[in-house]
Amino acid sequence: MLHFKSKKITLPLYFCVLSALLSPALTQAELGGSGGTAARDVAAQRAAKEIKLEKKKKDAETKKAAEAKQGQPAETQTPAEGQQEKPAAQ
């Protein structure tokens, strides 16, 4: 260890070292934890995107079901083999 001859410098040096050691802990406590806020933000954004994607899929399925229920084809259908196409204007 270092030995200081002057007692005048020992006390301020002790406080400087102590404050330097405690400052990272104090800043992390003010920020709210271990510094993983960016990771939590990314996880929250990813979860929000997944929820939006699921909602879009459900909306598409309900729209498709509603169109099928009304008798309107959701997609273009081709006639089966052996059946002839009927003209639209009869």
Backbone as XML, in Angstrom:
<?xml version="1.0"?>
<chain id="A" units="angstrom">
  <residue number="1" name="MET">
    <atom name="N" x="0.834" y="-1.184" z="0.000"/>
    <atom name="CA" x="0.000" y="0.000" z="0.000"/>
    <atom name="C" x="0.872" y="1.238" z="0.000"/>
  </residue>
  <residue number="2" name="LEU">
    <atom name="N" x="0.211" y="2.318" z="-0.290"/>
    <atom name="CA" x="0.915" y="3.590" z="-0.278"/>
    <atom name="C" x="0.922" y="4.164" z="1.129"/>
  </residue>
  <residue number="3" name="HIS">
    <atom name="N" x="2.041" y="4.719" z="1.488"/>
    <atom name="CA" x="2.152" y="5.346" z="2.801"/>
    <atom name="C" x="2.353" y="6.837" z="2.596"/>
  </residue>
  <residue number="4" name="PHE">
    <atom name="N" x="1.425" y="7.616" z="3.116"/>
    <atom name="CA" x="1.537" y="9.060" z="3.019"/>
    <atom name="C" x="2.088" y="9.599" z="4.334"/>
  </residue>
  <residue number="5" name="LYS">
    <atom name="N" x="3.054" y="10.477" z="4.207"/>
    <atom name="CA" x="3.675" y="11.051" z="5.402"/>
    <atom name="C" x="2.789" y="12.127" z="6.011"/>
  </residue>
  <residue number="6" name="SER">
    <atom name="N" x="2.013" y="12.781" z="5.178"/>
    <atom name="CA" x="1.198" y="13.874" z="5.678"/>
    <atom name="C" x="-0.196" y="13.364" z="6.011"/>
  </residue>
  <residue number="7" name="LYS">
    <atom name="N" x="-0.691" y="13.675" z="7.175"/>
    <atom name="CA" x="-2.040" y="13.295" z="7.565"/>
    <atom name="C" x="-3.066" y="14.208" z="6.913"/>
  </residue>
  <residue number="8" name="LYS">
    <atom name="N" x="-2.642" y="15.324" z="6.425"/>
    <atom name="CA" x="-3.557" y="16.267" z="5.781"/>
    <atom name="C" x="-4.085" y="15.701" z="4.461"/>
  </residue>
  <residue number="9" name="ILE">
    <atom name="N" x="-3.317" y="14.938" z="3.758"/>
    <atom name="CA" x="-3.740" y="14.423" z="2.458"/>
    <atom name="C" x="-4.462" y="13.073" z="2.582"/>
  </residue>
  <residue number="10" name="THR">
    <atom name="N" x="-4.307" y="12.370" z="3.673"/>
    <atom name="CA" x="-4.909" y="11.045" z="3.839"/>
    <atom name="C" x="-6.427" y="11.112" z="3.864"/>
  </residue>
  <residue number="11" name="LEU">
    <atom name="N" x="-6.996" y="12.010" z="4.613"/>
    <atom name="CA" x="-8.452" y="12.110" z="4.724"/>
    <atom name="C" x="-9.110" y="12.515" z="3.406"/>
  </residue>
  <residue number="12" name="PRO">
    <atom name="N" x="-8.650" y="13.560" z="2.705"/>
    <atom name="CA" x="-9.262" y="13.877" z="1.404"/>
    <atom name="C" x="-9.080" y="12.759" z="0.372"/>
  </residue>
  <residue number="13" name="LEU">
    <atom name="N" x="-7.938" y="12.091" z="0.399"/>
    <atom name="CA" x="-7.704" y="10.982" z="-0.519"/>
    <atom name="C" x="-8.671" y="9.835" z="-0.241"/>
  </residue>
  <residue number="14" name="TYR">
    <atom name="N" x="-8.921" y="9.571" z="1.015"/>
    <atom name="CA" x="-9.866" y="8.526" z="1.395"/>
    <atom name="C" x="-11.266" y="8.849" z="0.868"/>
  </residue>
  <residue number="15" name="PHE">
    <atom name="N" x="-11.706" y="10.083" z="1.030"/>
    <atom name="CA" x="-13.031" y="10.464" z="0.543"/>
    <atom name="C" x="-13.126" y="10.438" z="-0.979"/>
  </residue>
  <residue number="16" name="CYS">
    <atom name="N" x="-12.059" y="10.796" z="-1.652"/>
    <atom name="CA" x="-12.062" y="10.741" z="-3.121"/>
    <atom name="C" x="-12.187" y="9.299" z="-3.613"/>
  </residue>
  <residue number="17" name="VAL">
    <atom name="N" x="-11.434" y="8.415" z="-2.997"/>
    <atom name="CA" x="-11.488" y="7.006" z="-3.404"/>
    <atom name="C" x="-12.851" y="6.413" z="-3.087"/>
  </residue>
  <residue number="18" name="LEU">
    <atom name="N" x="-13.372" y="6.743" z="-1.924"/>
    <atom name="CA" x="-14.685" y="6.244" z="-1.534"/>
    <atom name="C" x="-15.781" y="6.743" z="-2.464"/>
  </residue>
  <residue number="19" name="SER">
    <atom name="N" x="-15.742" y="8.009" z="-2.810"/>
    <atom name="CA" x="-16.764" y="8.552" z="-3.709"/>
    <atom name="C" x="-16.629" y="7.977" z="-5.114"/>
  </residue>
  <residue number="20" name="ALA">
    <atom name="N" x="-15.404" y="7.721" z="-5.560"/>
    <atom name="CA" x="-15.201" y="7.118" z="-6.876"/>
    <atom name="C" x="-15.741" y="5.689" z="-6.922"/>
  </residue>
  <residue number="21" name="LEU">
    <atom name="N" x="-15.618" y="4.982" z="-5.816"/>
    <atom name="CA" x="-16.136" y="3.618" z="-5.781"/>
    <atom name="C" x="-17.654" y="3.569" z="-5.685"/>
  </residue>
  <residue number="22" name="LEU">
    <atom name="N" x="-18.241" y="4.537" z="-5.028"/>
    <atom name="CA" x="-19.688" y="4.534" z="-4.839"/>
    <atom name="C" x="-20.455" y="5.215" z="-5.965"/>
  </residue>
  <residue number="23" name="SER">
    <atom name="N" x="-19.811" y="6.024" z="-6.766"/>
    <atom name="CA" x="-20.547" y="6.765" z="-7.801"/>
    <atom name="C" x="-21.220" y="5.858" z="-8.838"/>
  </residue>
  <residue number="24" name="PRO">
    <atom name="N" x="-20.605" y="4.781" z="-9.340"/>
    <atom name="CA" x="-21.345" y="3.922" z="-10.283"/>
    <atom name="C" x="-22.584" y="3.296" z="-9.655"/>
  </residue>
  <residue number="25" name="ALA">
    <atom name="N" x="-22.506" y="2.916" z="-8.396"/>
    <atom name="CA" x="-23.658" y="2.317" z="-7.719"/>
    <atom name="C" x="-24.772" y="3.345" z="-7.567"/>
  </residue>
  <residue number="26" name="LEU">
    <atom name="N" x="-24.415" y="4.577" z="-7.303"/>
    <atom name="CA" x="-25.430" y="5.619" z="-7.151"/>
    <atom name="C" x="-26.100" y="5.939" z="-8.478"/>
  </residue>
  <residue number="27" name="THR">
    <atom name="N" x="-25.329" y="5.993" z="-9.552"/>
    <atom name="CA" x="-25.935" y="6.303" z="-10.850"/>
    <atom name="C" x="-26.838" y="5.173" z="-11.309"/>
  </residue>
  <residue number="28" name="GLN">
    <atom name="N" x="-26.467" y="3.932" z="-11.040"/>
    <atom name="CA" x="-27.331" y="2.817" z="-11.415"/>
    <atom name="C" x="-28.600" y="2.807" z="-10.585"/>
  </residue>
  <residue number="29" name="ALA">
    <atom name="N" x="-28.515" y="3.190" z="-9.341"/>
    <atom name="CA" x="-29.702" y="3.235" z="-8.494"/>
    <atom name="C" x="-30.660" y="4.304" z="-8.971"/>
  </residue>
  <residue number="30" name="GLU">
    <atom name="N" x="-30.138" y="5.416" z="-9.473"/>
    <atom name="CA" x="-31.001" y="6.483" z="-9.983"/>
    <atom name="C" x="-31.663" y="6.082" z="-11.291"/>
  </residue>
  <residue number="31" name="LEU">
    <atom name="N" x="-30.957" y="5.313" z="-12.122"/>
    <atom name="CA" x="-31.502" y="4.908" z="-13.409"/>
    <atom name="C" x="-32.512" y="3.777" z="-13.282"/>
  </residue>
  <residue number="32" name="GLY">
    <atom name="N" x="-32.552" y="3.122" z="-12.159"/>
    <atom name="CA" x="-33.583" y="2.118" z="-11.962"/>
    <atom name="C" x="-33.121" y="0.702" z="-12.126"/>
  </residue>
  <residue number="33" name="GLY">
    <atom name="N" x="-31.926" y="0.390" z="-11.770"/>
    <atom name="CA" x="-31.562" y="-1.017" z="-11.791"/>
    <atom name="C" x="-30.165" y="-1.267" z="-12.262"/>
  </residue>
  <residue number="34" name="SER">
    <atom name="N" x="-30.016" y="-2.393" z="-12.909"/>
    <atom name="CA" x="-28.698" y="-2.876" z="-13.259"/>
    <atom name="C" x="-28.224" y="-2.372" z="-14.611"/>
  </residue>
  <residue number="35" name="GLY">
    <atom name="N" x="-28.916" y="-1.458" z="-15.219"/>
    <atom name="CA" x="-28.482" y="-0.940" z="-16.504"/>
    <atom name="C" x="-29.066" y="-1.703" z="-17.680"/>
  </residue>
  <residue number="36" name="GLY">
    <atom name="N" x="-30.004" y="-2.594" z="-17.460"/>
    <atom name="CA" x="-30.598" y="-3.374" z="-18.532"/>
    <atom name="C" x="-31.861" y="-2.742" z="-19.082"/>
  </residue>
  <residue number="37" name="THR">
    <atom name="N" x="-31.969" y="-1.429" z="-19.008"/>
    <atom name="CA" x="-33.187" y="-0.764" z="-19.485"/>
    <atom name="C" x="-33.323" y="-0.879" z="-20.993"/>
  </residue>
  <residue number="38" name="ALA">
    <atom name="N" x="-32.211" y="-0.849" z="-21.708"/>
    <atom name="CA" x="-32.284" y="-0.971" z="-23.162"/>
    <atom name="C" x="-32.811" y="-2.342" z="-23.557"/>
  </residue>
  <residue number="39" name="ALA">
    <atom name="N" x="-32.389" y="-3.363" z="-22.859"/>
    <atom name="CA" x="-32.863" y="-4.713" z="-23.158"/>
    <atom name="C" x="-34.355" y="-4.834" z="-22.881"/>
  </residue>
  <residue number="40" name="ARG">
    <atom name="N" x="-34.816" y="-4.213" z="-21.784"/>
    <atom name="CA" x="-36.247" y="-4.255" z="-21.478"/>
    <atom name="C" x="-37.052" y="-3.501" z="-22.531"/>
  </residue>
  <residue number="41" name="ASP">
    <atom name="N" x="-36.522" y="-2.369" z="-23.007"/>
    <atom name="CA" x="-37.220" y="-1.603" z="-24.035"/>
    <atom name="C" x="-37.341" y="-2.397" z="-25.329"/>
  </residue>
  <residue number="42" name="VAL">
    <atom name="N" x="-36.267" y="-3.068" z="-25.712"/>
    <atom name="CA" x="-36.298" y="-3.879" z="-26.939"/>
    <atom name="C" x="-37.295" y="-5.021" z="-26.798"/>
  </residue>
  <residue number="43" name="ALA">
    <atom name="N" x="-37.324" y="-5.658" z="-25.640"/>
    <atom name="CA" x="-38.267" y="-6.759" z="-25.418"/>
    <atom name="C" x="-39.706" y="-6.260" z="-25.464"/>
  </residue>
  <residue number="44" name="ALA">
    <atom name="N" x="-39.946" y="-5.079" z="-24.917"/>
    <atom name="CA" x="-41.300" y="-4.516" z="-24.938"/>
    <atom name="C" x="-41.719" y="-4.174" z="-26.371"/>
  </residue>
  <residue number="45" name="GLN">
    <atom name="N" x="-40.784" y="-3.630" z="-27.158"/>
    <atom name="CA" x="-41.100" y="-3.310" z="-28.553"/>
    <atom name="C" x="-41.382" y="-4.572" z="-29.346"/>
  </residue>
  <residue number="46" name="ARG">
    <atom name="N" x="-40.603" y="-5.626" z="-29.099"/>
    <atom name="CA" x="-40.809" y="-6.890" z="-29.809"/>
    <atom name="C" x="-42.170" y="-7.489" z="-29.459"/>
  </residue>
  <residue number="47" name="ALA">
    <atom name="N" x="-42.542" y="-7.402" z="-28.197"/>
    <atom name="CA" x="-43.838" y="-7.923" z="-27.776"/>
    <atom name="C" x="-44.974" y="-7.125" z="-28.404"/>
  </residue>
  <residue number="48" name="ALA">
    <atom name="N" x="-44.807" y="-5.810" z="-28.499"/>
    <atom name="CA" x="-45.840" y="-4.971" z="-29.116"/>
    <atom name="C" x="-45.996" y="-5.309" z="-30.597"/>
  </residue>
  <residue number="49" name="LYS">
    <atom name="N" x="-44.892" y="-5.564" z="-31.287"/>
    <atom name="CA" x="-44.965" y="-5.937" z="-32.703"/>
    <atom name="C" x="-45.676" y="-7.266" z="-32.883"/>
  </residue>
  <residue number="50" name="GLU">
    <atom name="N" x="-45.395" y="-8.220" z="-31.995"/>
    <atom name="CA" x="-46.058" y="-9.519" z="-32.088"/>
    <atom name="C" x="-47.557" y="-9.390" z="-31.858"/>
  </residue>
  <residue number="51" name="ILE">
    <atom name="N" x="-47.952" y="-8.556" z="-30.921"/>
    <atom name="CA" x="-49.375" y="-8.344" z="-30.644"/>
    <atom name="C" x="-50.059" y="-7.718" z="-31.848"/>
  </residue>
  <residue number="52" name="LYS">
    <atom name="N" x="-49.412" y="-6.735" z="-32.467"/>
    <atom name="CA" x="-49.992" y="-6.097" z="-33.655"/>
    <atom name="C" x="-50.128" y="-7.087" z="-34.797"/>
  </residue>
  <residue number="53" name="LEU">
    <atom name="N" x="-49.120" y="-7.952" z="-34.973"/>
    <atom name="CA" x="-49.168" y="-8.946" z="-36.042"/>
    <atom name="C" x="-50.310" y="-9.934" z="-35.814"/>
  </residue>
  <residue number="54" name="GLU">
    <atom name="N" x="-50.476" y="-10.374" z="-34.579"/>
    <atom name="CA" x="-51.582" y="-11.280" z="-34.263"/>
    <atom name="C" x="-52.931" y="-10.611" z="-34.497"/>
  </residue>
  <residue number="55" name="LYS">
    <atom name="N" x="-53.025" y="-9.349" z="-34.164"/>
    <atom name="CA" x="-54.276" y="-8.622" z="-34.360"/>
    <atom name="C" x="-54.594" y="-8.498" z="-35.849"/>
  </residue>
  <residue number="56" name="LYS">
    <atom name="N" x="-53.574" y="-8.241" z="-36.664"/>
    <atom name="CA" x="-53.792" y="-8.151" z="-38.107"/>
    <atom name="C" x="-54.266" y="-9.486" z="-38.667"/>
  </residue>
  <residue number="57" name="LYS">
    <atom name="N" x="-53.663" y="-10.580" z="-38.175"/>
    <atom name="CA" x="-54.077" y="-11.906" z="-38.651"/>
    <atom name="C" x="-55.518" y="-12.190" z="-38.274"/>
  </residue>
  <residue number="58" name="LYS">
    <atom name="N" x="-55.901" y="-11.850" z="-37.046"/>
    <atom name="CA" x="-57.279" y="-12.074" z="-36.613"/>
    <atom name="C" x="-58.256" y="-11.233" z="-37.425"/>
  </residue>
  <residue number="59" name="ASP">
    <atom name="N" x="-57.888" y="-9.970" z="-37.699"/>
    <atom name="CA" x="-58.746" y="-9.112" z="-38.508"/>
    <atom name="C" x="-58.919" y="-9.672" z="-39.915"/>
  </residue>
  <residue number="60" name="ALA">
    <atom name="N" x="-57.841" y="-10.190" z="-40.490"/>
    <atom name="CA" x="-57.930" y="-10.767" z="-41.830"/>
    <atom name="C" x="-58.823" y="-12.005" z="-41.828"/>
  </residue>
  <residue number="61" name="GLU">
    <atom name="N" x="-58.702" y="-12.824" z="-40.786"/>
    <atom name="CA" x="-59.531" y="-14.027" z="-40.704"/>
    <atom name="C" x="-61.005" y="-13.687" z="-40.531"/>
  </residue>
  <residue number="62" name="THR">
    <atom name="N" x="-61.311" y="-12.688" z="-39.709"/>
    <atom name="CA" x="-62.711" y="-12.305" z="-39.510"/>
    <atom name="C" x="-63.283" y="-11.684" z="-40.777"/>
  </residue>
  <residue number="63" name="LYS">
    <atom name="N" x="-62.469" y="-10.932" z="-41.483"/>
    <atom name="CA" x="-62.930" y="-10.331" z="-42.738"/>
    <atom name="C" x="-63.206" y="-11.421" z="-43.769"/>
  </residue>
  <residue number="64" name="LYS">
    <atom name="N" x="-62.326" y="-12.400" z="-43.814"/>
    <atom name="CA" x="-62.499" y="-13.498" z="-44.754"/>
    <atom name="C" x="-63.759" y="-14.306" z="-44.407"/>
  </residue>
  <residue number="65" name="ALA">
    <atom name="N" x="-63.990" y="-14.533" z="-43.126"/>
    <atom name="CA" x="-65.172" y="-15.279" z="-42.696"/>
    <atom name="C" x="-66.446" y="-14.501" z="-42.996"/>
  </residue>
  <residue number="66" name="ALA">
    <atom name="N" x="-66.403" y="-13.183" z="-42.816"/>
    <atom name="CA" x="-67.574" y="-12.363" z="-43.101"/>
    <atom name="C" x="-67.887" y="-12.369" z="-44.592"/>
  </residue>
  <residue number="67" name="GLU">
    <atom name="N" x="-66.869" y="-12.319" z="-45.431"/>
    <atom name="CA" x="-67.090" y="-12.361" z="-46.878"/>
    <atom name="C" x="-67.657" y="-13.711" z="-47.298"/>
  </residue>
  <residue number="68" name="ALA">
    <atom name="N" x="-67.174" y="-14.771" z="-46.706"/>
    <atom name="CA" x="-67.670" y="-16.107" z="-47.045"/>
    <atom name="C" x="-69.107" y="-16.267" z="-46.576"/>
  </residue>
  <residue number="69" name="LYS">
    <atom name="N" x="-69.445" y="-15.673" z="-45.448"/>
    <atom name="CA" x="-70.793" y="-15.765" z="-44.917"/>
    <atom name="C" x="-71.789" y="-15.017" z="-45.797"/>
  </residue>
  <residue number="70" name="GLN">
    <atom name="N" x="-71.356" y="-13.924" z="-46.405"/>
    <atom name="CA" x="-72.237" y="-13.133" z="-47.266"/>
    <atom name="C" x="-72.394" y="-13.771" z="-48.640"/>
  </residue>
  <residue number="71" name="GLY">
    <atom name="N" x="-71.606" y="-14.773" z="-48.930"/>
    <atom name="CA" x="-71.714" y="-15.430" z="-50.223"/>
    <atom name="C" x="-70.751" y="-14.880" z="-51.241"/>
  </residue>
  <residue number="72" name="GLN">
    <atom name="N" x="-69.984" y="-13.899" z="-50.862"/>
    <atom name="CA" x="-68.982" y="-13.363" z="-51.770"/>
    <atom name="C" x="-67.703" y="-14.156" z="-51.578"/>
  </residue>
  <residue number="73" name="PRO">
    <atom name="N" x="-67.116" y="-14.588" z="-52.658"/>
    <atom name="CA" x="-65.881" y="-15.367" z="-52.505"/>
    <atom name="C" x="-64.742" y="-14.476" z="-52.011"/>
  </residue>
  <residue number="74" name="ALA">
    <atom name="N" x="-64.027" y="-15.004" z="-51.067"/>
    <atom name="CA" x="-62.890" y="-14.257" z="-50.542"/>
    <atom name="C" x="-61.743" y="-14.280" z="-51.542"/>
  </residue>
  <residue number="75" name="GLU">
    <atom name="N" x="-61.646" y="-15.368" z="-52.313"/>
    <atom name="CA" x="-60.635" y="-15.492" z="-53.348"/>
    <atom name="C" x="-61.337" y="-15.931" z="-54.620"/>
  </residue>
  <residue number="76" name="THR">
    <atom name="N" x="-60.683" y="-15.772" z="-55.742"/>
    <atom name="CA" x="-61.284" y="-16.229" z="-56.996"/>
    <atom name="C" x="-61.259" y="-17.742" z="-57.016"/>
  </residue>
  <residue number="77" name="GLN">
    <atom name="N" x="-62.401" y="-18.319" z="-57.358"/>
    <atom name="CA" x="-62.513" y="-19.772" z="-57.368"/>
    <atom name="C" x="-62.629" y="-20.242" z="-58.808"/>
  </residue>
  <residue number="78" name="THR">
    <atom name="N" x="-62.006" y="-21.354" z="-59.083"/>
    <atom name="CA" x="-62.091" y="-21.934" z="-60.426"/>
    <atom name="C" x="-63.139" y="-23.039" z="-60.396"/>
  </residue>
  <residue number="79" name="PRO">
    <atom name="N" x="-63.870" y="-23.236" z="-61.468"/>
    <atom name="CA" x="-64.895" y="-24.284" z="-61.470"/>
    <atom name="C" x="-64.236" y="-25.664" z="-61.418"/>
  </residue>
  <residue number="80" name="ALA">
    <atom name="N" x="-64.941" y="-26.593" z="-60.812"/>
    <atom name="CA" x="-64.435" y="-27.957" z="-60.699"/>
    <atom name="C" x="-64.470" y="-28.626" z="-62.058"/>
  </residue>
  <residue number="81" name="GLU">
    <atom name="N" x="-63.787" y="-29.770" z="-62.163"/>
    <atom name="CA" x="-63.753" y="-30.487" z="-63.432"/>
    <atom name="C" x="-65.140" y="-30.997" z="-63.791"/>
  </residue>
  <residue number="82" name="GLY">
    <atom name="N" x="-65.496" y="-30.879" z="-65.022"/>
    <atom name="CA" x="-66.787" y="-31.370" z="-65.484"/>
    <atom name="C" x="-67.882" y="-30.322" z="-65.386"/>
  </residue>
  <residue number="83" name="GLN">
    <atom name="N" x="-67.631" y="-29.216" z="-64.715"/>
    <atom name="CA" x="-68.641" y="-28.169" z="-64.611"/>
    <atom name="C" x="-68.255" y="-27.044" z="-65.574"/>
  </residue>
  <residue number="84" name="GLN">
    <atom name="N" x="-69.278" y="-26.476" z="-66.174"/>
    <atom name="CA" x="-69.044" y="-25.372" z="-67.070"/>
    <atom name="C" x="-69.291" y="-24.069" z="-66.339"/>
  </residue>
  <residue number="85" name="GLU">
    <atom name="N" x="-68.583" y="-23.063" z="-66.787"/>
    <atom name="CA" x="-68.795" y="-21.745" z="-66.180"/>
    <atom name="C" x="-70.106" y="-21.173" z="-66.672"/>
  </residue>
  <residue number="86" name="LYS">
    <atom name="N" x="-70.850" y="-20.601" z="-65.748"/>
    <atom name="CA" x="-72.104" y="-19.964" z="-66.123"/>
    <atom name="C" x="-71.822" y="-18.498" z="-66.384"/>
  </residue>
  <residue number="87" name="PRO">
    <atom name="N" x="-72.397" y="-17.969" z="-67.426"/>
    <atom name="CA" x="-72.184" y="-16.546" z="-67.664"/>
    <atom name="C" x="-72.847" y="-15.729" z="-66.566"/>
  </residue>
  <residue number="88" name="ALA">
    <atom name="N" x="-72.225" y="-14.615" z="-66.251"/>
    <atom name="CA" x="-72.705" y="-13.769" z="-65.162"/>
    <atom name="C" x="-74.027" y="-13.090" z="-65.527"/>
  </residue>
  <residue number="89" name="ALA">
    <atom name="N" x="-74.203" y="-12.698" z="-66.767"/>
    <atom name="CA" x="-75.428" y="-11.986" z="-67.173"/>
    <atom name="C" x="-76.375" y="-12.979" z="-67.828"/>
  </residue>
  <residue number="90" name="GLN">
    <atom name="N" x="-77.375" y="-13.414" z="-67.099"/>
    <atom name="CA" x="-78.363" y="-14.338" z="-67.655"/>
    <atom name="C" x="-79.725" y="-13.704" z="-67.627"/>
  </residue>
</chain>
